């Protein structure tokens, strides 16, 4: 069964806009879990425009499902993650000023760097996932970093979904098959939403987890977070008769 991890960055962005503690991200994370979310994801960036590094330890204390921290493995990020010891860390290749994650790692070019970083997390028994573009030819180099999982970047899939469903998903299916052959777990995330989520999870084999933030929080403005989490879980779990 594919799990739903809710990225709460946009909630922290709203909190930071007023310089206060409303909405309270700890309570929001608790509510998401109570309403059915199977994980909480955060992505602290160097400018801390949404999730702050000081948020990480309190979140780890209260998250009862799975706590996933995403980010570029700078010295500060690696130190913070090792101190907090989340269930999972997802490494993304974002430069410091990136608005959002828009590409995956070149696991051939950065193989040595990733292997060194991952060895640090291994010391603390933190599961490591690498943000990865759907390309079956590079799965072996991802496995060579000693990562536990890859997270498929689904942005290109989402852009092409309405114009050509089959073509949009082909590389993801083949990459998923290759990941299984290389004993890598499989996650996915970026621009998944209520329109494309069910097609993705029913077509891509061995999918363990999807991480969804922006679309889910936007939908919550209209339908409420409790309803929206159930709507997303329904899209994940429904199968054709």
DANORVEN-V358399 format. One record per pair of residues at least 24 apart in sequence whose ideal C-beta (glycine too) atoms are under 6 Angstrom apart, sorted by sequence separation. I is the first residue (numbers start at 0). J is the second residue. D is the distance in whole Angstrom. If there is no record, write none. Layout:
i = [I | I]
j = [J | J]
d = [D | D]
This chain:
i = [55 | 59 | 104 | 5 | 38 | 179 | 37 | 38 | 39 | 40 | 41 | 42 | 43 | 52 | 56 | 103 | 117 | 42 | 55 | 103 | 117 | 175 | 38 | 103 | 117 | 149 | 175 | 110 | 114 | 175 | 5 | 32 | 106 | 113 | 172 | 25 | 32 | 88 | 171 | 3 | 107 | 157 | 3 | 4 | 6 | 8 | 106 | 110 | 149 | 153 | 168 | 2 | 106 | 148 | 154 | 160 | 200 | 2 | 4 | 25 | 148 | 150 | 151 | 153 | 154 | 12 | 88 | 133 | 147 | 152 | 153 | 197 | 11 | 133 | 135 | 148 | 150 | 153 | 157 | 196 | 11 | 84 | 87 | 88 | 89 | 90 | 91 | 135 | 138 | 142 | 138 | 8 | 133 | 142 | 193 | 8 | 77 | 81 | 135 | 138 | 72 | 103 | 45 | 128 | 89 | 4 | 40 | 34 | 36 | 35 | 34 | 35 | 1 | 4 | 6 | 8 | 1 | 2 | 4 | 6 | 9 | 3 | 3 | 3 | 1]
j = [79 | 83 | 129 | 31 | 64 | 205 | 64 | 65 | 66 | 67 | 68 | 69 | 70 | 79 | 83 | 130 | 144 | 70 | 83 | 131 | 145 | 203 | 67 | 132 | 146 | 178 | 204 | 140 | 144 | 205 | 36 | 63 | 137 | 144 | 203 | 57 | 64 | 120 | 203 | 36 | 140 | 190 | 37 | 38 | 40 | 42 | 140 | 144 | 183 | 187 | 202 | 37 | 141 | 183 | 189 | 195 | 235 | 38 | 40 | 61 | 184 | 186 | 187 | 189 | 190 | 49 | 125 | 170 | 184 | 189 | 190 | 234 | 49 | 171 | 173 | 186 | 188 | 191 | 195 | 234 | 50 | 123 | 126 | 127 | 128 | 129 | 130 | 174 | 177 | 181 | 178 | 49 | 174 | 183 | 234 | 50 | 119 | 123 | 177 | 181 | 116 | 152 | 95 | 186 | 150 | 67 | 210 | 225 | 228 | 228 | 228 | 232 | 200 | 208 | 210 | 212 | 206 | 208 | 210 | 212 | 216 | 231 | 232 | 235 | 235]
d = [6 | 5 | 5 | 5 | 5 | 5 | 5 | 4 | 6 | 4 | 6 | 4 | 6 | 5 | 5 | 5 | 6 | 6 | 5 | 4 | 5 | 5 | 6 | 4 | 6 | 6 | 5 | 6 | 5 | 6 | 5 | 6 | 5 | 4 | 6 | 6 | 5 | 6 | 5 | 6 | 5 | 4 | 5 | 3 | 4 | 5 | 4 | 6 | 5 | 5 | 5 | 4 | 4 | 6 | 5 | 5 | 5 | 6 | 5 | 5 | 4 | 4 | 4 | 5 | 5 | 4 | 5 | 4 | 6 | 5 | 6 | 4 | 4 | 4 | 4 | 6 | 6 | 6 | 6 | 4 | 5 | 5 | 4 | 6 | 4 | 5 | 4 | 5 | 4 | 4 | 6 | 4 | 5 | 6 | 6 | 5 | 6 | 5 | 4 | 5 | 4 | 5 | 5 | 6 | 6 | 6 | 5 | 5 | 6 | 5 | 4 | 5 | 5 | 6 | 6 | 6 | 5 | 5 | 5 | 3 | 4 | 6 | 6 | 6 | 5]
